[in-house]
Amino acid sequence: MTNKIYYLASCDTCRKIIKSLPKTASLEYHDIRQNPITEQELEVLHKLAGSYEALFSKKAQLYKSMDLKNKNLQESDYKKYLLEHYTFLSRPVFILEGKIYIGNSQKNITEVLKILS
């Protein structure tokens, strides 16, 4: 399995994290705005993450504007929204050595840097 990062090129946090990665890191870069995630790719992420909810960003502007926090979302809803709009993917998502790292928490980024160094 290829080491990969799903990110948004226009996201400052993603850009900062990518800049901090070792220059020697061999990663496949996937900009989710230019190249939306396919259902097949989402299935791979889902299998690694254990749920669609784990991949879903509740910080997304659309989450607030669509008033999704007041809806009782099921796994099928999370999947639908993730496929519908890139903003719902918690970013960045790294797949490294068959493991998934979702989001930009300090713990995640420290782990990712350790693996890539």
HELIX and SHEET records of a PDB file:
HELIX    1   1 ASP A   12  SER A   20  1                                   9    
HELIX    2   2 GLU A   39  ALA A   49  1                                  11    
HELIX    3   3 GLU A   53  LEU A   55  5                                   3    
HELIX    4   4 GLN A   61  SER A   65  1                                   5    
HELIX    5   5 LEU A   68  ASN A   70  5                                   3    
HELIX    6   6 GLU A   75  GLU A   84  1                                  10    
HELIX    7   7 TYR A   86  PHE A   88  5                                   3    
HELIX    8   8 GLN A  106  LEU A  116  1                                  11    
SHEET    1   A 4 GLU A  28  ASP A  31  0                                        
SHEET    2   A 4 LYS A   4  TYR A   7  1                                        
SHEET    3   A 4 VAL A  93  LEU A  96 -1                                        
SHEET    4   A 4 LYS A  99  ILE A 102 -1                                        
END                                                                             
